[in-house]
C-alpha cells in the first residue's frame, strides 16, 4: 500500500470540511504528485512484464511494450 495515501485522504477530508491552509495545499499537491508517480511506475512495471500471444502461441507483444521491457531489464542489470 502507498504510505502517503492516508495523509492524502486526511487532507481531502479537511479540504471539503474546513478548508486547507497554504502549506497544507502545497503538501497535498506534492503528495498527489508522488502518488501518481508511484502508480505510474507500478503500471509500467506490470505492463513491461507482459507477453502477448495470439491464439496460435506466437509472440505478438507490441514493440512499445517490448522496448519498455528491455529498458527495465537494462536498468535492473546494474542494480
PyMOL Python script that loads the backbone (N, CA, C, O; Angstrom):
from pymol import cmd

cmd.read_pdbstr("""\
ATOM      1  N   UNK A   1       0.844  -1.186   0.000  1.00  0.00           N
ATOM      2  CA  UNK A   1       0.000   0.000   0.000  1.00  0.00           C
ATOM      3  C   UNK A   1       0.888   1.248   0.000  1.00  0.00           C
ATOM      4  O   UNK A   1       2.002   1.235   0.524  1.00  0.00           O
ATOM      5  N   UNK A   2       0.391   2.280  -0.574  1.00  0.00           N
ATOM      6  CA  UNK A   2       1.127   3.527  -0.682  1.00  0.00           C
ATOM      7  C   UNK A   2       1.019   4.276   0.644  1.00  0.00           C
ATOM      8  O   UNK A   2      -0.078   4.556   1.126  1.00  0.00           O
ATOM      9  N   UNK A   3       2.167   4.593   1.220  1.00  0.00           N
ATOM     10  CA  UNK A   3       2.224   5.166   2.565  1.00  0.00           C
ATOM     11  C   UNK A   3       1.517   6.506   2.678  1.00  0.00           C
ATOM     12  O   UNK A   3       0.862   6.768   3.687  1.00  0.00           O
ATOM     13  N   UNK A   4       1.632   7.346   1.687  1.00  0.00           N
ATOM     14  CA  UNK A   4       1.094   8.701   1.773  1.00  0.00           C
ATOM     15  C   UNK A   4      -0.412   8.770   1.534  1.00  0.00           C
ATOM     16  O   UNK A   4      -1.005   9.841   1.669  1.00  0.00           O
ATOM     17  N   UNK A   5      -1.033   7.664   1.186  1.00  0.00           N
ATOM     18  CA  UNK A   5      -2.453   7.671   0.858  1.00  0.00           C
ATOM     19  C   UNK A   5      -3.323   8.105   2.034  1.00  0.00           C
ATOM     20  O   UNK A   5      -4.305   8.821   1.839  1.00  0.00           O
ATOM     21  N   UNK A   6      -2.980   7.686   3.245  1.00  0.00           N
ATOM     22  CA  UNK A   6      -3.750   8.106   4.419  1.00  0.00           C
ATOM     23  C   UNK A   6      -3.705   9.625   4.585  1.00  0.00           C
ATOM     24  O   UNK A   6      -4.723  10.256   4.868  1.00  0.00           O
ATOM     25  N   UNK A   7      -2.529  10.200   4.408  1.00  0.00           N
ATOM     26  CA  UNK A   7      -2.398  11.660   4.554  1.00  0.00           C
ATOM     27  C   UNK A   7      -3.121  12.383   3.426  1.00  0.00           C
ATOM     28  O   UNK A   7      -3.726  13.429   3.658  1.00  0.00           O
ATOM     29  N   UNK A   8      -3.072  11.854   2.223  1.00  0.00           N
ATOM     30  CA  UNK A   8      -3.799  12.452   1.100  1.00  0.00           C
ATOM     31  C   UNK A   8      -5.288  12.480   1.419  1.00  0.00           C
ATOM     32  O   UNK A   8      -5.945  13.503   1.227  1.00  0.00           O
ATOM     33  N   UNK A   9      -5.821  11.367   1.904  1.00  0.00           N
ATOM     34  CA  UNK A   9      -7.241  11.297   2.244  1.00  0.00           C
ATOM     35  C   UNK A   9      -7.599  12.224   3.394  1.00  0.00           C
ATOM     36  O   UNK A   9      -8.658  12.852   3.393  1.00  0.00           O
ATOM     37  N   UNK A  10      -6.714  12.306   4.370  1.00  0.00           N
ATOM     38  CA  UNK A  10      -6.942  13.198   5.513  1.00  0.00           C
ATOM     39  C   UNK A  10      -7.043  14.657   5.043  1.00  0.00           C
ATOM     40  O   UNK A  10      -7.931  15.395   5.471  1.00  0.00           O
ATOM     41  N   UNK A  11      -6.133  15.056   4.170  1.00  0.00           N
ATOM     42  CA  UNK A  11      -6.169  16.419   3.645  1.00  0.00           C
ATOM     43  C   UNK A  11      -7.396  16.656   2.765  1.00  0.00           C
ATOM     44  O   UNK A  11      -7.959  17.751   2.778  1.00  0.00           O
ATOM     45  N   UNK A  12      -7.812  15.656   2.012  1.00  0.00           N
ATOM     46  CA  UNK A  12      -9.005  15.798   1.174  1.00  0.00           C
ATOM     47  C   UNK A  12     -10.250  16.000   2.034  1.00  0.00           C
ATOM     48  O   UNK A  12     -11.105  16.824   1.708  1.00  0.00           O
ATOM     49  N   UNK A  13     -10.355  15.244   3.142  1.00  0.00           N
ATOM     50  CA  UNK A  13     -11.499  15.421   4.054  1.00  0.00           C
ATOM     51  C   UNK A  13     -11.491  16.816   4.669  1.00  0.00           C
ATOM     52  O   UNK A  13     -12.530  17.468   4.773  1.00  0.00           O
ATOM     53  N   UNK A  14     -10.313  17.260   5.072  1.00  0.00           N
ATOM     54  CA  UNK A  14     -10.202  18.587   5.679  1.00  0.00           C
ATOM     55  C   UNK A  14     -10.544  19.670   4.660  1.00  0.00           C
ATOM     56  O   UNK A  14     -11.171  20.673   5.001  1.00  0.00           O
ATOM     57  N   UNK A  15     -10.132  19.468   3.414  1.00  0.00           N
ATOM     58  CA  UNK A  15     -10.414  20.436   2.355  1.00  0.00           C
ATOM     59  C   UNK A  15     -11.917  20.589   2.145  1.00  0.00           C
ATOM     60  O   UNK A  15     -12.417  21.703   1.988  1.00  0.00           O
ATOM     61  N   UNK A  16     -12.630  19.473   2.144  1.00  0.00           N
ATOM     62  CA  UNK A  16     -14.087  19.514   1.975  1.00  0.00           C
ATOM     63  C   UNK A  16     -14.778  20.126   3.189  1.00  0.00           C
ATOM     64  O   UNK A  16     -15.816  20.775   3.061  1.00  0.00           O
ATOM     65  N   UNK A  17     -14.204  19.916   4.349  1.00  0.00           N
ATOM     66  CA  UNK A  17     -14.814  20.408   5.576  1.00  0.00           C
ATOM     67  C   UNK A  17     -14.487  21.862   5.852  1.00  0.00           C
ATOM     68  O   UNK A  17     -15.283  22.749   5.540  1.00  0.00           O
ATOM     69  N   UNK A  18     -13.338  22.112   6.427  1.00  0.00           N
ATOM     70  CA  UNK A  18     -12.982  23.457   6.884  1.00  0.00           C
ATOM     71  C   UNK A  18     -12.047  24.199   5.948  1.00  0.00           C
ATOM     72  O   UNK A  18     -11.848  25.402   6.111  1.00  0.00           O
ATOM     73  N   UNK A  19     -11.472  23.518   4.978  1.00  0.00           N
ATOM     74  CA  UNK A  19     -10.526  24.154   4.064  1.00  0.00           C
ATOM     75  C   UNK A  19      -9.094  23.907   4.503  1.00  0.00           C
ATOM     76  O   UNK A  19      -8.842  23.456   5.620  1.00  0.00           O
ATOM     77  N   UNK A  20      -8.172  24.203   3.621  1.00  0.00           N
ATOM     78  CA  UNK A  20      -6.749  23.961   3.879  1.00  0.00           C
ATOM     79  C   UNK A  20      -5.986  25.269   3.947  1.00  0.00           C
ATOM     80  O   UNK A  20      -6.348  26.259   3.313  1.00  0.00           O
ATOM     81  N   UNK A  21      -4.920  25.246   4.734  1.00  0.00           N
ATOM     82  CA  UNK A  21      -4.002  26.381   4.752  1.00  0.00           C
ATOM     83  C   UNK A  21      -3.122  26.290   3.507  1.00  0.00           C
ATOM     84  O   UNK A  21      -3.130  25.279   2.806  1.00  0.00           O
ATOM     85  N   UNK A  22      -2.378  27.334   3.242  1.00  0.00           N
ATOM     86  CA  UNK A  22      -1.493  27.342   2.074  1.00  0.00           C
ATOM     87  C   UNK A  22      -0.464  26.216   2.168  1.00  0.00           C
ATOM     88  O   UNK A  22      -0.206  25.527   1.181  1.00  0.00           O
ATOM     89  N   UNK A  23       0.118  26.029   3.344  1.00  0.00           N
ATOM     90  CA  UNK A  23       1.133  24.975   3.486  1.00  0.00           C
ATOM     91  C   UNK A  23       0.517  23.591   3.301  1.00  0.00           C
ATOM     92  O   UNK A  23       1.167  22.692   2.767  1.00  0.00           O
ATOM     93  N   UNK A  24      -0.723  23.412   3.736  1.00  0.00           N
ATOM     94  CA  UNK A  24      -1.390  22.123   3.546  1.00  0.00           C
ATOM     95  C   UNK A  24      -1.711  21.881   2.071  1.00  0.00           C
ATOM     96  O   UNK A  24      -1.628  20.748   1.597  1.00  0.00           O
ATOM     97  N   UNK A  25      -2.074  22.932   1.350  1.00  0.00           N
ATOM     98  CA  UNK A  25      -2.339  22.780  -0.090  1.00  0.00           C
ATOM     99  C   UNK A  25      -1.064  22.400  -0.837  1.00  0.00           C
ATOM    100  O   UNK A  25      -1.092  21.569  -1.745  1.00  0.00           O
ATOM    101  N   UNK A  26       0.054  23.013  -0.449  1.00  0.00           N
ATOM    102  CA  UNK A  26       1.346  22.680  -1.067  1.00  0.00           C
ATOM    103  C   UNK A  26       1.706  21.229  -0.750  1.00  0.00           C
ATOM    104  O   UNK A  26       2.148  20.488  -1.629  1.00  0.00           O
ATOM    105  N   UNK A  27       1.516  20.825   0.512  1.00  0.00           N
ATOM    106  CA  UNK A  27       1.783  19.435   0.908  1.00  0.00           C
ATOM    107  C   UNK A  27       0.895  18.469   0.126  1.00  0.00           C
ATOM    108  O   UNK A  27       1.363  17.432  -0.345  1.00  0.00           O
ATOM    109  N   UNK A  28      -0.389  18.811  -0.012  1.00  0.00           N
ATOM    110  CA  UNK A  28      -1.337  17.961  -0.723  1.00  0.00           C
ATOM    111  C   UNK A  28      -0.915  17.777  -2.186  1.00  0.00           C
ATOM    112  O   UNK A  28      -0.956  16.667  -2.718  1.00  0.00           O
ATOM    113  N   UNK A  29      -0.519  18.858  -2.814  1.00  0.00           N
ATOM    114  CA  UNK A  29      -0.093  18.779  -4.216  1.00  0.00           C
ATOM    115  C   UNK A  29       1.136  17.893  -4.361  1.00  0.00           C
ATOM    116  O   UNK A  29       1.210  17.075  -5.278  1.00  0.00           O
ATOM    117  N   UNK A  30       2.096  18.053  -3.462  1.00  0.00           N
ATOM    118  CA  UNK A  30       3.303  17.221  -3.512  1.00  0.00           C
ATOM    119  C   UNK A  30       2.997  15.753  -3.288  1.00  0.00           C
ATOM    120  O   UNK A  30       3.542  14.887  -3.972  1.00  0.00           O
ATOM    121  N   UNK A  31       2.116  15.471  -2.322  1.00  0.00           N
ATOM    122  CA  UNK A  31       1.730  14.087  -2.049  1.00  0.00           C
ATOM    123  C   UNK A  31       1.006  13.470  -3.245  1.00  0.00           C
ATOM    124  O   UNK A  31       1.225  12.307  -3.582  1.00  0.00           O
ATOM    125  N   UNK A  32       0.148  14.256  -3.877  1.00  0.00           N
ATOM    126  CA  UNK A  32      -0.580  13.752  -5.058  1.00  0.00           C
ATOM    127  C   UNK A  32       0.379  13.447  -6.198  1.00  0.00           C
ATOM    128  O   UNK A  32       0.229  12.435  -6.883  1.00  0.00           O
ATOM    129  N   UNK A  33       1.361  14.311  -6.404  1.00  0.00           N
ATOM    130  CA  UNK A  33       2.345  14.066  -7.465  1.00  0.00           C
ATOM    131  C   UNK A  33       3.160  12.800  -7.178  1.00  0.00           C
ATOM    132  O   UNK A  33       3.411  11.999  -8.079  1.00  0.00           O
ATOM    133  N   UNK A  34       3.566  12.628  -5.925  1.00  0.00           N
ATOM    134  CA  UNK A  34       4.303  11.417  -5.539  1.00  0.00           C
ATOM    135  C   UNK A  34       3.447  10.171  -5.743  1.00  0.00           C
ATOM    136  O   UNK A  34       3.924   9.150  -6.238  1.00  0.00           O
ATOM    137  N   UNK A  35       2.173  10.271  -5.354  1.00  0.00           N
ATOM    138  CA  UNK A  35       1.229   9.162  -5.502  1.00  0.00           C
ATOM    139  C   UNK A  35       1.093   8.768  -6.978  1.00  0.00           C
ATOM    140  O   UNK A  35       1.189   7.590  -7.324  1.00  0.00           O
ATOM    141  N   UNK A  36       0.871   9.750  -7.833  1.00  0.00           N
ATOM    142  CA  UNK A  36       0.722   9.464  -9.264  1.00  0.00           C
ATOM    143  C   UNK A  36       1.998   8.870  -9.853  1.00  0.00           C
ATOM    144  O   UNK A  36       1.936   7.965 -10.685  1.00  0.00           O
ATOM    145  N   UNK A  37       3.154   9.375  -9.424  1.00  0.00           N
ATOM    146  CA  UNK A  37       4.437   8.844  -9.907  1.00  0.00           C
ATOM    147  C   UNK A  37       4.568   7.366  -9.517  1.00  0.00           C
ATOM    148  O   UNK A  37       5.015   6.542 -10.314  1.00  0.00           O
ATOM    149  N   UNK A  38       4.174   7.047  -8.282  1.00  0.00           N
ATOM    150  CA  UNK A  38       4.274   5.666  -7.819  1.00  0.00           C
ATOM    151  C   UNK A  38       3.296   4.749  -8.565  1.00  0.00           C
ATOM    152  O   UNK A  38       3.655   3.633  -8.941  1.00  0.00           O
ATOM    153  N   UNK A  39       2.066   5.219  -8.778  1.00  0.00           N
ATOM    154  CA  UNK A  39       1.075   4.428  -9.514  1.00  0.00           C
ATOM    155  C   UNK A  39       1.541   4.199 -10.948  1.00  0.00           C
ATOM    156  O   UNK A  39       1.455   3.082 -11.459  1.00  0.00           O
ATOM    157  N   UNK A  40       2.028   5.239 -11.589  1.00  0.00           N
ATOM    158  CA  UNK A  40       2.514   5.088 -12.970  1.00  0.00           C
ATOM    159  C   UNK A  40       3.670   4.101 -13.042  1.00  0.00           C
ATOM    160  O   UNK A  40       3.766   3.322 -13.990  1.00  0.00           O
ATOM    161  N   UNK A  41       4.542   4.131 -12.050  1.00  0.00           N
ATOM    162  CA  UNK A  41       5.647   3.183 -12.004  1.00  0.00           C
ATOM    163  C   UNK A  41       5.159   1.754 -11.858  1.00  0.00           C
ATOM    164  O   UNK A  41       5.695   0.842 -12.487  1.00  0.00           O
ATOM    165  N   UNK A  42       4.132   1.555 -11.018  1.00  0.00           N
ATOM    166  CA  UNK A  42       3.569   0.216 -10.838  1.00  0.00           C
ATOM    167  C   UNK A  42       2.928  -0.292 -12.125  1.00  0.00           C
ATOM    168  O   UNK A  42       3.087  -1.457 -12.491  1.00  0.00           O
ATOM    169  N   UNK A  43       2.204   0.591 -12.805  1.00  0.00           N
ATOM    170  CA  UNK A  43       1.546   0.198 -14.062  1.00  0.00           C
ATOM    171  C   UNK A  43       2.596  -0.136 -15.117  1.00  0.00           C
ATOM    172  O   UNK A  43       2.485  -1.143 -15.816  1.00  0.00           O
ATOM    173  N   UNK A  44       3.608   0.708 -15.227  1.00  0.00           N
ATOM    174  CA  UNK A  44       4.676   0.456 -16.206  1.00  0.00           C
ATOM    175  C   UNK A  44       5.394  -0.849 -15.900  1.00  0.00           C
ATOM    176  O   UNK A  44       5.719  -1.611 -16.810  1.00  0.00           O
ATOM    177  N   UNK A  45       5.641  -1.107 -14.631  1.00  0.00           N
ATOM    178  CA  UNK A  45       6.290  -2.350 -14.218  1.00  0.00           C
ATOM    179  C   UNK A  45       5.433  -3.558 -14.597  1.00  0.00           C
ATOM    180  O   UNK A  45       5.952  -4.563 -15.082  1.00  0.00           O
ATOM    181  N   UNK A  46       4.138  -3.458 -14.379  1.00  0.00           N
ATOM    182  CA  UNK A  46       3.227  -4.553 -14.714  1.00  0.00           C
ATOM    183  C   UNK A  46       3.175  -4.780 -16.224  1.00  0.00           C
ATOM    184  O   UNK A  46       3.267  -5.914 -16.693  1.00  0.00           O
ATOM    185  N   UNK A  47       3.030  -3.703 -16.971  1.00  0.00           N
ATOM    186  CA  UNK A  47       2.922  -3.815 -18.430  1.00  0.00           C
ATOM    187  C   UNK A  47       4.226  -4.321 -19.037  1.00  0.00           C
ATOM    188  O   UNK A  47       4.206  -5.107 -19.983  1.00  0.00           O
ATOM    189  N   UNK A  48       5.350  -3.877 -18.503  1.00  0.00           N
ATOM    190  CA  UNK A  48       6.627  -4.302 -19.088  1.00  0.00           C
ATOM    191  C   UNK A  48       6.902  -5.778 -18.837  1.00  0.00           C
ATOM    192  O   UNK A  48       7.784  -6.358 -19.470  1.00  0.00           O
ATOM    193  N   UNK A  49       6.166  -6.385 -17.929  1.00  0.00           N
ATOM    194  CA  UNK A  49       6.340  -7.811 -17.671  1.00  0.00           C
ATOM    195  C   UNK A  49       5.420  -8.700 -18.494  1.00  0.00           C
ATOM    196  O   UNK A  49       5.460  -9.924 -18.369  1.00  0.00           O
ATOM    197  N   UNK A  50       4.593  -8.092 -19.332  1.00  0.00           N
ATOM    198  CA  UNK A  50       3.624  -8.860 -20.113  1.00  0.00           C
ATOM    199  C   UNK A  50       4.208  -9.378 -21.419  1.00  0.00           C
ATOM    200  O   UNK A  50       5.086  -8.762 -22.022  1.00  0.00           O
ATOM    201  N   UNK A  51       3.703 -10.502 -21.826  1.00  0.00           N
ATOM    202  CA  UNK A  51       3.965 -11.034 -23.160  1.00  0.00           C
ATOM    203  C   UNK A  51       2.609 -11.366 -23.762  1.00  0.00           C
ATOM    204  O   UNK A  51       1.808 -12.068 -23.145  1.00  0.00           O
ATOM    205  N   UNK A  52       2.349 -10.866 -24.963  1.00  0.00           N
ATOM    206  CA  UNK A  52       1.065 -11.076 -25.622  1.00  0.00           C
ATOM    207  C   UNK A  52       1.226 -12.180 -26.661  1.00  0.00           C
ATOM    208  O   UNK A  52       2.106 -12.126 -27.520  1.00  0.00           O
ATOM    209  N   UNK A  53       0.357 -13.177 -26.561  1.00  0.00           N
ATOM    210  CA  UNK A  53       0.388 -14.293 -27.506  1.00  0.00           C
ATOM    211  C   UNK A  53      -0.907 -14.331 -28.299  1.00  0.00           C
ATOM    212  O   UNK A  53      -1.981 -14.066 -27.758  1.00  0.00           O
ATOM    213  N   UNK A  54      -0.807 -14.664 -29.594  1.00  0.00           N
ATOM    214  CA  UNK A  54      -2.011 -14.846 -30.392  1.00  0.00           C
ATOM    215  C   UNK A  54      -2.542 -16.267 -30.159  1.00  0.00           C
ATOM    216  O   UNK A  54      -1.895 -17.050 -29.464  1.00  0.00           O
ATOM    217  N   UNK A  55      -3.696 -16.613 -30.721  1.00  0.00           N
ATOM    218  CA  UNK A  55      -4.267 -17.948 -30.482  1.00  0.00           C
ATOM    219  C   UNK A  55      -3.357 -19.106 -30.900  1.00  0.00           C
ATOM    220  O   UNK A  55      -3.514 -20.221 -30.401  1.00  0.00           O
ATOM    221  N   UNK A  56      -2.418 -18.859 -31.798  1.00  0.00           N
ATOM    222  CA  UNK A  56      -1.502 -19.906 -32.236  1.00  0.00           C
ATOM    223  C   UNK A  56      -0.254 -20.003 -31.356  1.00  0.00           C
ATOM    224  O   UNK A  56       0.587 -20.878 -31.558  1.00  0.00           O
ATOM    225  N   UNK A  57      -0.141 -19.106 -30.385  1.00  0.00           N
ATOM    226  CA  UNK A  57       1.002 -19.128 -29.483  1.00  0.00           C
ATOM    227  C   UNK A  57       2.172 -18.286 -29.931  1.00  0.00           C
ATOM    228  O   UNK A  57       3.246 -18.344 -29.331  1.00  0.00           O
ATOM    229  N   UNK A  58       1.978 -17.498 -30.985  1.00  0.00           N
ATOM    230  CA  UNK A  58       3.046 -16.624 -31.467  1.00  0.00           C
ATOM    231  C   UNK A  58       3.105 -15.358 -30.615  1.00  0.00           C
ATOM    232  O   UNK A  58       2.075 -14.810 -30.224  1.00  0.00           O
ATOM    233  N   UNK A  59       4.320 -14.906 -30.337  1.00  0.00           N
ATOM    234  CA  UNK A  59       4.509 -13.684 -29.566  1.00  0.00           C
ATOM    235  C   UNK A  59       4.141 -12.483 -30.436  1.00  0.00           C
ATOM    236  O   UNK A  59       4.790 -12.230 -31.451  1.00  0.00           O
ATOM    237  N   UNK A  60       3.108 -11.746 -30.043  1.00  0.00           N
ATOM    238  CA  UNK A  60       2.679 -10.552 -30.776  1.00  0.00           C
ATOM    239  C   UNK A  60       2.718  -9.325 -29.859  1.00  0.00           C
ATOM    240  O   UNK A  60       1.928  -8.394 -30.012  1.00  0.00           O
ATOM    241  N   UNK A  61       3.649  -9.346 -28.911  1.00  0.00           N
ATOM    242  CA  UNK A  61       3.795  -8.237 -27.980  1.00  0.00           C
ATOM    243  C   UNK A  61       4.108  -6.970 -28.771  1.00  0.00           C
ATOM    244  O   UNK A  61       5.009  -6.972 -29.609  1.00  0.00           O
ATOM    245  N   UNK A  62       3.368  -5.882 -28.512  1.00  0.00           N
ATOM    246  CA  UNK A  62       3.645  -4.633 -29.241  1.00  0.00           C
ATOM    247  C   UNK A  62       5.084  -4.170 -29.010  1.00  0.00           C
ATOM    248  O   UNK A  62       5.658  -4.379 -27.941  1.00  0.00           O
ATOM    249  N   UNK A  63       5.642  -3.543 -30.029  1.00  0.00           N
ATOM    250  CA  UNK A  63       7.036  -3.078 -29.961  1.00  0.00           C
ATOM    251  C   UNK A  63       7.264  -2.139 -28.784  1.00  0.00           C
ATOM    252  O   UNK A  63       8.306  -2.198 -28.131  1.00  0.00           O
ATOM    253  N   UNK A  64       6.292  -1.274 -28.513  1.00  0.00           N
ATOM    254  CA  UNK A  64       6.443  -0.314 -27.422  1.00  0.00           C
ATOM    255  C   UNK A  64       6.616  -1.036 -26.085  1.00  0.00           C
ATOM    256  O   UNK A  64       7.436  -0.629 -25.262  1.00  0.00           O
ATOM    257  N   UNK A  65       5.853  -2.097 -25.869  1.00  0.00           N
ATOM    258  CA  UNK A  65       5.965  -2.870 -24.625  1.00  0.00           C
ATOM    259  C   UNK A  65       7.292  -3.620 -24.603  1.00  0.00           C
ATOM    260  O   UNK A  65       7.947  -3.693 -23.563  1.00  0.00           O
ATOM    261  N   UNK A  66       7.681  -4.166 -25.719  1.00  0.00           N
ATOM    262  CA  UNK A  66       8.949  -4.895 -25.811  1.00  0.00           C
ATOM    263  C   UNK A  66      10.133  -3.969 -25.495  1.00  0.00           C
ATOM    264  O   UNK A  66      11.077  -4.372 -24.816  1.00  0.00           O
ATOM    265  N   UNK A  67      10.077  -2.735 -25.990  1.00  0.00           N
ATOM    266  CA  UNK A  67      11.144  -1.759 -25.732  1.00  0.00           C
ATOM    267  C   UNK A  67      11.202  -1.412 -24.250  1.00  0.00           C
ATOM    268  O   UNK A  67      12.285  -1.336 -23.670  1.00  0.00           O
ATOM    269  N   UNK A  68      10.044  -1.202 -23.637  1.00  0.00           N
ATOM    270  CA  UNK A  68      10.000  -0.894 -22.202  1.00  0.00           C
ATOM    271  C   UNK A  68      10.533  -2.065 -21.378  1.00  0.00           C
ATOM    272  O   UNK A  68      11.215  -1.865 -20.372  1.00  0.00           O
ATOM    273  N   UNK A  69      10.220  -3.278 -21.807  1.00  0.00           N
ATOM    274  CA  UNK A  69      10.708  -4.466 -21.106  1.00  0.00           C
ATOM    275  C   UNK A  69      12.235  -4.515 -21.172  1.00  0.00           C
ATOM    276  O   UNK A  69      12.892  -4.818 -20.177  1.00  0.00           O
ATOM    277  N   UNK A  70      12.790  -4.220 -22.333  1.00  0.00           N
ATOM    278  CA  UNK A  70      14.247  -4.217 -22.490  1.00  0.00           C
ATOM    279  C   UNK A  70      14.891  -3.124 -21.639  1.00  0.00           C
ATOM    280  O   UNK A  70      15.963  -3.331 -21.070  1.00  0.00           O
ATOM    281  N   UNK A  71      14.244  -1.965 -21.552  1.00  0.00           N
ATOM    282  CA  UNK A  71      14.765  -0.883 -20.728  1.00  0.00           C
ATOM    283  C   UNK A  71      14.795  -1.297 -19.260  1.00  0.00           C
ATOM    284  O   UNK A  71      15.773  -1.039 -18.558  1.00  0.00           O
ATOM    285  N   UNK A  72      13.724  -1.938 -18.799  1.00  0.00           N
ATOM    286  CA  UNK A  72      13.672  -2.328 -17.384  1.00  0.00           C
ATOM    287  C   UNK A  72      14.704  -3.411 -17.089  1.00  0.00           C
ATOM    288  O   UNK A  72      15.267  -3.434 -15.995  1.00  0.00           O
ATOM    289  N   UNK A  73      14.965  -4.303 -18.031  1.00  0.00           N
ATOM    290  CA  UNK A  73      15.994  -5.322 -17.844  1.00  0.00           C
ATOM    291  C   UNK A  73      17.359  -4.667 -17.776  1.00  0.00           C
ATOM    292  O   UNK A  73      18.188  -5.040 -16.946  1.00  0.00           O
ATOM    293  N   UNK A  74      17.603  -3.678 -18.655  1.00  0.00           N
ATOM    294  CA  UNK A  74      18.880  -2.970 -18.660  1.00  0.00           C
ATOM    295  C   UNK A  74      19.103  -2.223 -17.348  1.00  0.00           C
ATOM    296  O   UNK A  74      20.216  -2.212 -16.821  1.00  0.00           O
ATOM    297  N   UNK A  75      18.040  -1.591 -16.813  1.00  0.00           N
ATOM    298  CA  UNK A  75      18.156  -0.862 -15.546  1.00  0.00           C
ATOM    299  C   UNK A  75      18.467  -1.817 -14.400  1.00  0.00           C
ATOM    300  O   UNK A  75      19.312  -1.516 -13.558  1.00  0.00           O
ATOM    301  N   UNK A  76      17.797  -2.956 -14.360  1.00  0.00           N
ATOM    302  CA  UNK A  76      17.970  -3.908 -13.261  1.00  0.00           C
ATOM    303  C   UNK A  76      19.307  -4.634 -13.333  1.00  0.00           C
ATOM    304  O   UNK A  76      19.764  -5.196 -12.338  1.00  0.00           O
ATOM    305  N   UNK A  77      19.927  -4.626 -14.489  1.00  0.00           N
ATOM    306  CA  UNK A  77      21.204  -5.314 -14.670  1.00  0.00           C
ATOM    307  C   UNK A  77      22.288  -4.702 -13.791  1.00  0.00           C
ATOM    308  O   UNK A  77      23.197  -5.401 -13.343  1.00  0.00           O
ATOM    309  N   UNK A  78      22.195  -3.397 -13.544  1.00  0.00           N
ATOM    310  CA  UNK A  78      23.244  -2.705 -12.813  1.00  0.00           C
ATOM    311  C   UNK A  78      22.903  -2.479 -11.342  1.00  0.00           C
ATOM    312  O   UNK A  78      23.677  -1.857 -10.615  1.00  0.00           O
ATOM    313  N   UNK A  79      21.768  -2.972 -10.907  1.00  0.00           N
ATOM    314  CA  UNK A  79      21.358  -2.768  -9.501  1.00  0.00           C
ATOM    315  C   UNK A  79      21.872  -3.890  -8.644  1.00  0.00           C
ATOM    316  O   UNK A  79      21.634  -3.902  -7.436  1.00  0.00           O
TER     317      UNK A  79
END
""", "prot")
cmd.dss("prot")
cmd.show_as("cartoon", "prot")
cmd.util.cbc("prot")
cmd.orient("prot")
